[in-house]
Protein backbone atom coordinates (compact mmCIF):
# COMPACT_ATOMS: atom_id res chain seq x y z
CA UNK A 1 0.00 0.00 0.00
CA UNK A 2 2.90 2.37 0.70
CA UNK A 3 4.50 1.47 -2.64
CA UNK A 4 1.21 2.13 -4.39
CA UNK A 5 0.98 5.50 -2.65
CA UNK A 6 4.55 6.38 -3.70
CA UNK A 7 3.88 5.32 -7.29
CA UNK A 8 0.70 7.42 -7.50
CA UNK A 9 2.45 10.39 -5.92
CA UNK A 10 5.39 10.03 -8.31
CA UNK A 11 3.08 9.84 -11.33
CA UNK A 12 1.37 13.01 -10.17
CA UNK A 13 4.57 14.94 -9.39
CA UNK A 14 6.80 13.69 -12.23
CA UNK A 15 5.53 16.12 -14.90
CA UNK A 16 6.22 19.02 -12.55
CA UNK A 17 9.68 17.87 -11.45
CA UNK A 18 11.23 16.53 -14.63
CA UNK A 19 11.20 18.95 -17.54
CA UNK A 20 13.13 18.65 -20.77
CA UNK A 21 16.01 21.07 -21.16
CA UNK A 22 15.73 23.37 -24.13
CA UNK A 23 18.73 25.66 -24.31
CA UNK A 24 19.41 27.65 -27.47
CA UNK A 25 22.56 26.57 -29.24
CA UNK A 26 23.60 30.10 -30.13
CA UNK A 27 22.55 33.58 -29.04
CA UNK A 28 20.53 35.47 -31.59
CA UNK A 29 22.08 38.50 -33.33
CA UNK A 30 19.48 40.73 -31.67
CA UNK A 31 20.57 39.58 -28.19
CA UNK A 32 24.21 40.16 -29.06
CA UNK A 33 23.40 43.64 -30.38
CA UNK A 34 21.48 44.53 -27.21
CA UNK A 35 24.33 43.27 -25.00
CA UNK A 36 26.90 45.29 -26.95
CA UNK A 37 24.72 48.41 -26.77
CA UNK A 38 24.29 48.06 -22.99
CA UNK A 39 28.02 47.52 -22.47
CA UNK A 40 28.81 50.55 -24.63
CA UNK A 41 26.24 52.71 -22.79
CA UNK A 42 27.66 51.73 -19.41
CA UNK A 43 31.22 52.55 -20.45
CA UNK A 44 30.30 55.89 -22.01
CA UNK A 45 27.96 56.89 -19.18
CA UNK A 46 30.43 56.16 -16.42
CA UNK A 47 33.40 57.89 -18.01
CA UNK A 48 32.01 61.41 -17.56
CA UNK A 49 30.90 61.00 -13.93
CA UNK A 50 33.36 62.97 -11.82
CA UNK A 51 33.17 63.75 -8.12
CA UNK A 52 33.64 67.32 -7.00
CA UNK A 53 34.42 68.79 -3.59
CA UNK A 54 32.64 72.05 -4.42
CA UNK A 55 29.38 70.55 -5.74
CA UNK A 56 27.20 72.15 -3.03
CA UNK A 57 28.94 75.56 -2.99
CA UNK A 58 26.42 77.18 -5.33
CA UNK A 59 23.47 74.81 -4.82
CA UNK A 60 23.31 74.85 -1.03
CA UNK A 61 25.83 77.34 0.35
CA UNK A 62 25.95 76.66 4.13
CA UNK A 63 25.40 72.93 4.07
CA UNK A 64 28.79 72.03 5.56
CA UNK A 65 28.36 74.40 8.51
CA UNK A 66 24.84 73.06 9.14
CA UNK A 67 25.98 69.43 8.98
CA UNK A 68 28.97 70.16 11.22
CA UNK A 69 26.71 71.81 13.82
CA UNK A 70 24.27 68.88 13.78
CA UNK A 71 27.05 66.30 14.13
CA UNK A 72 28.69 68.22 16.98
CA UNK A 73 25.34 68.39 18.77
CA UNK A 74 24.69 64.69 18.25
CA UNK A 75 28.15 63.72 19.53
CA UNK A 76 27.71 66.02 22.54
CA UNK A 77 24.43 64.25 23.41
CA UNK A 78 25.73 60.73 22.67
CA UNK A 79 29.54 60.27 22.54
CA UNK A 80 29.23 56.99 20.61
CA UNK A 81 27.57 58.83 17.71
CA UNK A 82 30.94 59.77 16.18
CA UNK A 83 31.97 56.13 15.89
CA UNK A 84 28.51 55.20 14.60
CA UNK A 85 28.69 57.82 11.84
CA UNK A 86 32.19 56.74 10.88
CA UNK A 87 31.00 53.14 10.63
CA UNK A 88 28.02 54.26 8.51
CA UNK A 89 30.26 56.18 6.11
CA UNK A 90 32.77 53.34 5.92
CA UNK A 91 30.18 50.71 5.01
CA UNK A 92 27.70 52.75 2.98
CA UNK A 93 29.19 55.96 1.64
CA UNK A 94 32.89 55.64 0.79
CA UNK A 95 33.55 55.60 -2.95
CA UNK A 96 35.99 53.01 -4.24
Secondary structure per residue as TSV (DSSP state, phi and psi in degrees):
chain	resnum	aa	ss	phi	psi
A	1	X	-	360.0	-36.0
A	2	X	H	-69.4	-40.9
A	3	X	H	-63.0	-38.6
A	4	X	H	-63.6	-42.2
A	5	X	H	-61.8	-45.3
A	6	X	H	-62.2	-42.1
A	7	X	H	-64.1	-43.2
A	8	X	H	-66.1	-42.5
A	9	X	H	-62.9	-43.4
A	10	X	H	-62.9	-42.2
A	11	X	H	-63.9	-32.6
A	12	X	H	-76.2	-39.1
A	13	X	H	-87.4	-23.0
A	14	X	H	-54.7	-46.0
A	15	X	H	-62.1	-25.8
A	16	X	H	-86.5	-23.7
A	17	X	H	-94.9	-36.7
A	18	X	-	-108.5	112.0
A	19	X	-	-123.8	142.0
A	20	X	-	-67.5	142.7
A	21	X	-	-84.1	131.4
A	22	X	-	-133.6	83.0
A	23	X	-	-96.0	138.7
A	24	X	-	-68.3	144.1
A	25	X	S	-72.2	-38.3
A	26	X	S	-139.8	147.4
A	27	X	-	-71.7	144.9
A	28	X	-	-74.0	155.0
A	29	X	H	-59.0	-32.3
A	30	X	H	-65.8	-40.8
A	31	X	H	-65.6	-39.7
A	32	X	H	-64.6	-42.1
A	33	X	H	-63.6	-42.1
A	34	X	H	-64.7	-42.7
A	35	X	H	-63.0	-42.6
A	36	X	H	-64.9	-40.7
A	37	X	H	-62.4	-44.8
A	38	X	H	-64.2	-41.9
A	39	X	H	-62.8	-43.2
A	40	X	H	-63.9	-42.8
A	41	X	H	-64.5	-37.8
A	42	X	H	-66.8	-43.3
A	43	X	H	-65.5	-45.9
A	44	X	H	-67.5	-42.9
A	45	X	H	-66.7	-33.1
A	46	X	H	-85.5	-15.7
A	47	X	H	-75.2	-24.1
A	48	X	T	-96.6	-2.3
A	49	X	-	-81.6	110.5
A	50	X	-	-122.1	140.3
A	51	X	-	-84.0	150.9
A	52	X	-	-138.8	137.7
A	53	X	T	-80.1	-16.8
A	54	X	T	-109.6	27.9
A	55	X	T	-61.4	-40.9
A	56	X	H	-90.2	-1.8
A	57	X	H	-57.0	-44.4
A	58	X	H	-94.7	-26.4
A	59	X	H	-80.1	-38.9
A	60	X	S	-146.3	76.4
A	61	X	T	-64.2	23.6
A	62	X	T	-150.3	17.3
A	63	X	H	-67.1	-37.0
A	64	X	H	-69.1	-39.3
A	65	X	H	-65.7	-39.9
A	66	X	H	-66.1	-43.5
A	67	X	H	-65.4	-42.8
A	68	X	H	-59.8	-44.0
A	69	X	H	-64.0	-41.5
A	70	X	H	-65.8	-41.0
A	71	X	H	-67.7	-42.8
A	72	X	H	-59.9	-42.3
A	73	X	H	-64.2	-41.2
A	74	X	H	-65.9	-40.5
A	75	X	H	-69.9	-34.2
A	76	X	H	-65.6	-37.7
A	77	X	H	-75.8	-37.1
A	78	X	-	-139.3	102.0
A	79	X	T	-58.9	-25.9
A	80	X	T	-74.8	-8.6
A	81	X	H	-63.5	-34.2
A	82	X	H	-60.8	-46.5
A	83	X	H	-66.3	-36.7
A	84	X	H	-65.1	-42.1
A	85	X	H	-65.9	-40.6
A	86	X	H	-61.8	-41.8
A	87	X	H	-64.5	-40.2
A	88	X	H	-60.8	-48.5
A	89	X	I	-65.1	-38.2
A	90	X	I	-63.3	-44.5
A	91	X	I	-84.4	-29.9
A	92	X	I	-114.2	-25.3
A	93	X	I	-117.6	-20.0
A	94	X	-	-67.8	137.2
A	95	X	-	-93.5	133.4
A	96	X	-	-74.8	360.0
